[in-house]
């Protein structure tokens, strides 16, 4: 039996999150912290350690090959975002499989007596991951290679890489585009025949709505942080397949 405390609840942005006192209390009693490499952790991991010196830290994305954030040509900002590396590793099923294995390895270290139960759960989950991947491939099979889709926040890079797609981001470096940049993005969206712009409930979608209006695209809210991770990726594929 494992008690899980989620640090960034649904609807919050992991870029600027501050843990609540109740979460810090849970953390002081925790055995292990699985980190994701998201922004708020850079500021908080040291504090978590000072709260609980016996806490084991396991980086779930340590063995995942990171991809850089693509600088779109309508942005001329030189400053690098997240050191230029995309932290949203979990939107590709093969990365989720790597994370599941990391969780299993660490749980077995702490409570080897539960190895069998963990192993069965891991097996079942890996099967679910494979089924998700197969379903996404089936949904996307008629899309031409390198089909472009537009997103507000560039959080679908690993998904795009996994399925031979390309995400075009509106926002980069955490900033909304300036009016002259919006004009360039509208031109690009028209040229690429963009039909849907994905936005996140965690961010304002004002500029996405302006672009959608000018290009007859529709705005679709989808969060990479959705707890039903499998259905969420399938929904993303279904929207793109339309």
C-alpha positions as CSV (number, residue, x, y, z in Angstrom):
1,X,0.0,0.0,0.0
2,X,1.5,3.3,-1.1
3,X,0.2,6.7,0.0
4,X,0.6,9.3,-2.8
5,X,0.6,13.0,-2.4
6,X,0.5,15.0,-5.6
7,X,2.5,18.2,-5.3
8,X,1.0,20.2,-8.2
9,X,-2.8,19.7,-8.2
10,X,-4.9,19.8,-11.3
11,X,-5.5,23.3,-12.7
12,X,-2.2,24.6,-11.2
13,X,0.8,25.5,-13.3
14,X,4.0,23.6,-12.4
15,X,6.0,26.6,-13.6
16,X,5.2,28.8,-10.6
17,X,3.6,26.5,-8.0
18,X,4.1,26.9,-4.3
19,X,3.3,23.9,-2.1
20,X,0.6,24.2,0.6
21,X,1.4,23.8,4.3
22,X,-0.6,20.4,4.3
23,X,1.6,19.2,1.4
24,X,4.8,20.2,3.3
25,X,3.5,18.2,6.3
26,X,2.9,15.2,4.1
27,X,6.4,15.6,2.6
28,X,8.0,15.6,6.1
29,X,6.6,12.1,6.6
30,X,7.3,10.8,3.0
31,X,9.9,8.1,2.2
32,X,10.4,9.0,-1.5
33,X,9.9,12.0,-3.8
34,X,9.6,11.3,-7.5
35,X,10.7,14.4,-9.3
36,X,9.7,15.3,-12.9
37,X,12.2,18.0,-13.8
38,X,9.5,20.7,-13.9
39,X,10.3,24.3,-13.0
40,X,8.9,24.7,-9.5
41,X,11.1,21.8,-8.4
42,X,14.3,23.7,-9.1
43,X,13.3,26.2,-6.4
44,X,11.8,23.7,-3.9
45,X,13.8,20.4,-3.9
46,X,16.4,21.9,-1.5
47,X,13.6,23.0,0.8
48,X,12.0,19.6,0.6
49,X,15.3,18.1,1.7
50,X,15.6,20.4,4.6
51,X,12.1,19.4,5.7
52,X,13.0,15.7,5.6
53,X,16.6,14.7,5.5
54,X,15.9,11.0,5.0
55,X,13.7,11.7,1.9
56,X,14.9,9.7,-1.1
57,X,14.8,11.7,-4.4
58,X,14.2,9.8,-7.6
59,X,14.3,11.7,-10.9
60,X,11.7,10.0,-13.2
61,X,13.1,11.7,-16.3
62,X,16.8,11.0,-15.6
63,X,17.1,8.2,-18.2
64,X,14.8,9.9,-20.8
65,X,16.4,11.5,-23.8
66,X,15.5,15.2,-23.5
67,X,14.6,17.3,-26.5
68,X,15.3,21.0,-26.9
69,X,12.5,23.5,-27.1
70,X,12.2,24.5,-30.8
71,X,12.6,28.2,-31.4
72,X,9.9,29.1,-33.9
73,X,11.0,31.7,-36.4
74,X,8.4,34.2,-35.4
75,X,10.2,34.6,-32.0
76,X,13.4,36.6,-32.0
77,X,14.0,36.2,-28.3
78,X,17.5,35.1,-27.5
79,X,17.0,34.0,-23.9
80,X,16.7,30.3,-23.4
81,X,13.6,28.8,-21.8
82,X,14.2,26.0,-19.2
83,X,17.8,25.9,-20.3
84,X,16.4,25.2,-23.7
85,X,15.2,21.7,-22.6
86,X,11.6,20.6,-22.7
87,X,10.5,19.2,-19.3
88,X,7.1,17.8,-20.5
89,X,8.5,14.3,-21.0
90,X,5.3,12.4,-20.0
91,X,3.2,13.2,-23.1
92,X,4.9,10.3,-25.0
93,X,3.9,6.7,-24.0
94,X,7.4,5.3,-24.3
95,X,8.6,7.9,-21.8
96,X,5.8,6.9,-19.4
97,X,7.0,3.3,-19.6
98,X,10.5,4.5,-18.6
99,X,9.0,6.4,-15.6
100,X,6.9,3.4,-14.5
101,X,10.1,1.3,-14.5
102,X,11.9,4.0,-12.4
103,X,9.0,4.0,-9.9
104,X,9.0,0.2,-9.6
105,X,12.8,0.1,-9.1
106,X,12.6,2.6,-6.3
107,X,9.6,1.1,-4.5
108,X,11.3,-2.3,-4.5
109,X,14.3,-0.8,-2.9
110,X,12.3,0.7,-0.1
111,X,9.9,-2.2,0.5
112,X,11.3,-5.4,-1.1
113,X,8.6,-7.4,0.6
114,X,6.0,-6.0,-1.8
115,X,8.0,-6.8,-4.9
116,X,5.5,-9.3,-6.3
117,X,2.5,-6.8,-6.1
118,X,4.6,-4.0,-7.6
119,X,5.7,-6.3,-10.4
120,X,2.2,-7.3,-11.3
121,X,1.0,-3.6,-11.2
122,X,4.0,-2.6,-13.4
123,X,3.2,-5.3,-15.9
124,X,-0.5,-4.3,-16.1
125,X,0.5,-0.6,-16.5
126,X,3.1,-1.4,-19.3
127,X,0.3,-3.2,-21.2
128,X,-1.9,-0.2,-20.8
129,X,0.9,2.0,-22.2
130,X,1.4,-0.3,-25.2
131,X,-2.4,-0.3,-25.9
132,X,-2.5,3.5,-25.7
133,X,0.5,3.8,-28.1
134,X,-1.2,1.4,-30.6
135,X,-4.5,3.3,-30.4
136,X,-2.7,6.7,-31.1
137,X,-0.8,5.2,-34.1
138,X,-4.1,3.9,-35.5
139,X,-5.8,7.3,-35.1
140,X,-3.0,9.2,-36.7
141,X,-2.2,6.7,-39.5
142,X,-3.8,8.9,-42.3
143,X,-2.0,12.1,-41.3
144,X,0.8,13.1,-43.6
145,X,4.3,13.0,-42.0
146,X,5.4,16.1,-40.1
147,X,1.8,17.4,-39.9
148,X,1.9,20.7,-37.9
149,X,-0.4,21.5,-35.1
150,X,-0.4,24.8,-33.1
151,X,-0.2,25.0,-29.4
152,X,-0.1,28.0,-27.0
153,X,2.4,26.6,-24.5
154,X,5.0,24.3,-26.1
155,X,4.3,21.2,-24.0
156,X,3.6,18.6,-26.7
157,X,7.1,18.2,-28.2
158,X,7.6,14.6,-27.1
159,X,4.2,13.6,-28.4
160,X,5.0,15.3,-31.7
161,X,8.4,13.5,-31.9
162,X,6.9,10.1,-31.0
163,X,4.3,10.3,-33.8
164,X,6.2,12.2,-36.5
165,X,4.2,15.5,-36.0
166,X,5.4,19.1,-35.5
167,X,4.2,21.4,-32.8
168,X,4.2,25.2,-33.6
169,X,4.2,27.2,-30.3
170,X,2.5,30.6,-29.9
171,X,4.1,31.3,-26.5
172,X,7.7,30.8,-25.9
173,X,9.9,31.6,-22.8
174,X,6.6,31.8,-20.8
175,X,5.5,35.0,-22.6
176,X,2.5,35.8,-24.7
177,X,3.4,37.1,-28.2
178,X,3.5,40.9,-29.0
179,X,1.0,42.2,-31.5
180,X,3.5,42.1,-34.4
181,X,4.4,38.5,-33.5
182,X,0.7,37.6,-33.5
183,X,0.5,38.9,-37.1
184,X,3.4,36.6,-38.1
185,X,1.8,33.7,-36.3
186,X,-1.5,34.3,-38.1
187,X,0.3,34.3,-41.5
188,X,2.1,31.0,-40.5
189,X,-1.2,29.4,-39.3
190,X,-2.9,30.3,-42.6
191,X,0.1,29.0,-44.6
192,X,0.2,25.7,-42.7
193,X,-3.6,25.4,-42.9
194,X,-3.9,25.1,-39.1
195,X,-7.4,23.9,-38.1
196,X,-7.0,23.7,-34.3
197,X,-5.0,25.6,-31.7
198,X,-4.5,23.7,-28.4
199,X,-4.5,25.8,-25.3
200,X,-4.0,24.8,-21.6
201,X,-6.5,25.5,-18.8
202,X,-3.5,26.6,-16.7
203,X,-2.7,29.5,-19.0
204,X,-4.6,32.5,-20.5
205,X,-5.7,31.7,-24.1
206,X,-6.4,35.3,-25.2
207,X,-3.8,35.5,-28.0
208,X,-4.7,31.9,-29.1
209,X,-8.3,33.1,-29.5
210,X,-7.3,36.1,-31.6
211,X,-5.2,33.9,-33.9
212,X,-8.1,31.3,-34.1
213,X,-10.6,34.0,-35.1
214,X,-8.3,35.3,-37.9
215,X,-7.6,31.8,-39.3
216,X,-11.0,30.1,-38.8
217,X,-9.2,27.6,-36.5
218,X,-10.9,26.3,-33.4
219,X,-9.5,26.5,-29.9
220,X,-9.3,23.2,-28.0
221,X,-8.4,23.2,-24.3
222,X,-6.2,20.2,-23.4
223,X,-3.9,19.9,-20.4
224,X,-0.7,17.8,-20.5
225,X,-1.2,17.5,-16.7
226,X,-4.6,15.7,-17.0
227,X,-4.7,12.8,-14.4
228,X,-6.3,10.4,-17.0
229,X,-3.0,10.4,-19.0
230,X,-3.9,7.7,-21.4
231,X,-7.4,9.0,-22.4
232,X,-5.9,12.5,-22.6
233,X,-3.3,11.4,-25.2
234,X,-5.9,9.5,-27.1
235,X,-8.2,12.7,-27.1
236,X,-5.2,14.7,-28.5
237,X,-4.8,12.2,-31.3
238,X,-8.5,12.1,-32.0
239,X,-8.6,15.9,-32.3
240,X,-5.6,15.9,-34.7
241,X,-7.1,13.1,-36.8
242,X,-10.2,15.2,-37.4
